[in-house]
Amino acid sequence: MLLNWKGGSLSKWRGRALKQELLDFAGPAHAERNLSELARINRWFGGHRALLRTMRDLVHPQEHFTVLDVGAGSGDMGRCLTRHFPGAKIVSLDHRPLHLRHAPSPRVVADALQLPFARRSFDFVLCSSVLHHFPDRGVVDTISTLRLFARRALLLLDVERHPLAYHFLPMTRKVLGWGPLTVHDGPISVAAAFRLEELVSLTRAAGSSVAIGRRHRPWFRLSVVVPACTPESTENEMAPATNDSNSALLSSAGD
């Protein structure tokens, strides 16, 4: 991505730009503050809303189901699910044990591409704010792998690449008290993120002929629901979402 300022305005964005985020190797104190602030961002600025909007298309509030939360970090997305869906059972997974200290149990330390579970072990696999860390080929490989562990669907949530999202954390640093790591990593995450069409295209490249994508405005969040691999799961479990007129292949939603 090229960020060229002319006359005080952002002139052009060209694709994804990946850079190392500090959280990947931060020590305990810095990581804990950053994860706490990421949970606050999800709670206040659309992460939880996007997740709940997506899940409400797929399950009944009193339904019992299991979720593997990949890249769970502090586990705020899993806790959000269990608050609103009391029948949800969450398994929190991250590649760094340090990140999982406050996540819901059971907690598992593992690589997303080398999961220690049998295939189709969970009703849903949740991959939230993880894919933007990978180049496109890695995104395709991750989606292909994670689909194998879902009986019903793989849920992809991420930020949307947009100038307003890019500048939000630095602009609100003093008012909302974000720490240096959050202010550093936030714009990097947005620069590496996707447009909805790109994420759906990568999902198709991963082998899914059906993907239900949605923009969540004004939060600059994306969600894509990817059916599990078996034809039976695709037909039976995705029916509620595909019958929703607001859940077309590419759609926008205000939450």
N, C-alpha and C positions, 0 to 999 in steps of 0.2 A: 504494500500500500504506500502511495506517495501522499504526503501531507504538505501541500504547497499553499502557503498563505499569500494572498494578493489583495491588497486593499482591506485587510482585516477579515477576510472570509476564506473558508476552506474551498479550494478550487477543484480538487479532483481526488478521488479514491480509486485505486486500481488493485483490486483483489486483496488477498490476505497477506499479512506480514507477521511472521513468527519471530519472537524473541524470547529469551529465557526469562521466566518469572522468578522473583526472589523467594516466593513461598516454597519453591521446590527444594531449597536447601537452607531455609531459615532455621535458626535455633528455637528452643522452646518458647521463650518469652515473646519473640517477634511473631512466631507462627501462631501462638494462642491469641494474641491481639488481632492479627489479621483474620483468622478464622471466625472470631467473634464479630468482627466488623462485616465480614462476608455474610454471616447469618443475619445481621441487622439490615444489610442491603437487600437480601432476599425477602426479609419480612416487610420492609418499608417500600421497596421499589420493584415489586412485581415478580420476584422469583417464586414465592409461595403461591401467588395468584395464578401464575401460569401453570404450576403443577396441579393445583386444585381444579382449575378449569379443564385441564386435560383428563384428570382422573374421573371427574364427574360425568364425562362422556362414556366412560368404560365400565364403571362399577356402581353398584347401589351403595348408599352410605352405610348400610348395616351388613354389607357383604363381607365374608371372610376371604382374604387373599394374602399372598406372600409377595414381597418385593426385595430384590437385591439392589441395594443402593451403591452403585459403583462410583468411586471417587467421593465417598461420603463426607470426608473432612470431619467437621464438628458434628455432623448428623442432623443439622437443622431441617433439611428437607424430609428426612425420615420422621422426625418428631412432628413436623407439620402434617404429614399424612396420618399419623396415629391420632392426632388431636381431632381430625375431621372424619376419619374412617376408623372407628375403634376396633374393627375386625382385621385391620392390617397388621401383618407381622413383618418386621423389617430386619434384614441382615445388612450391617454396615461394613463396607469394604473400602480400603484405601491402600496405596502402596507404601505409605509411611505410617508406622505405628504411632508416632508423635501426633499425627493429625486426628487420630481416632480416640484420644483420651476421654473426650466428653460425648462421643457418639453413642447412640442406643446399642445395647447388646442384642444379639451376639455380634462381636466385632471380628473381622477377618483381615489380615494383612496379606495382600497378594497383588500381582500384576493383572491388569484388566485383560491381557491377552493370554494369561495362563491361570485361569480360574480353577480352584480346587473343588469343583462341584461336578456332579453328573449333568448331562444335558437335560434341559427341560425341568430343572429343579425348582424354578420359581414361576409364579403366575406372571409377574412383570419384572423386567430389569429396567432400572432407572439409571440413566447416564446424564447427570446434570452438571453443566459448566466444566466438562472434561474434554470434549472433542476439539475445542479450539486450541488445545495444547499440541495437537498432532498436525503434520502436513497432510495434504489430501489423501495420499496413499495410506497413511496411518489411520485416517478417519474411516476409510473404506474397510480396512482390515479390522478395526475395532468394532464397527457396526456388524460386520459379517460374523465375528466371533461372539459378540454379546447376544445376538439373536438366538444362538443355539441353546442358551440357558433359560429362555422364556417359553412358557407354555401358551401365553396369550399375546403379549406384545412387548417390544422394546420401546421405552419412552426416552426420547432425546430432547433435552432442554439446554438452551445456551443463550448467550447474549447475542444481540443483533449488531452487525457492523454498521455504525452510523455516527456522523460527526457529533451529534448531541450526546450520545452515550460515551463517546471517546473523551469528551471534555468535562463530563459531569462531576467526577470525583475530584479532580484538581480544582474546579470552580467552587465546589462546596466544602473544601477541606477545612477552612477556618470555622464555618458556620456549624458543620456537623461533626467536626473533631476527628476526621479520619487520620490514621497513622501513616507514617512515611511509606511503609511497605504496601499498604492498600492503595495509596495514591500512585505509587510506582507501577504496581501490577495491573491496576484497573484499566488504564488506557492500553497497555500491552495486550490484555485479554480482548478488548474490543477490536483492536487492530488485527488480531488473529482470528476473529470470529467470522460469521457467515452472513450472507443474505439468505433469505428463505429458499429461493430458487437453487442456490448452491448446495444447501444442506439436503434438500430433496434429491438433487441430482446425484450427490455422493451416496445417498441411501439407495438409489436405484443401481448405482455402480456396485454396491455391496450385495446385490442380488435380490432386492425386494421390488416386485412389480407394483406394489401398492404402498403408498406412504401418505399419511394425512398430516399436512403441515399448516401451521397457523402462526401469524404474527400477533403478539400481545402488546398492543399500544395502549397508553403512551409509554410503556415500560421498556421498550426496545428489547423484548425477549422473544425467543423462537421456541416452538415445540413441534416435534415430528413424532407421530405414532407409527411404528414399524411393526407389522404383524409378525408373529412367530413363524418359524420356518414351515410348519406342517400345513397342508391345505385345509385340514379340518379346523385348525386353530384360526386360520385366516378367515374362513367363511363364518364360523360360529361366533368368535369373540369380537370381531371387528364390526359386526352388524350395527350395534348402537351408534358408533361414531360415523359410519358411512351413511346412515340415514339422517344425520344432522345436516341441515342445509348450510350451517355455518362452518362445516368441516370439510370443505372441498379440498382438492389436492393442495392448493395454495390459497390461504384465506387470511384475513386480518380480523382481529378481535380486540375491542377495548374492554379492559377488565375494571 
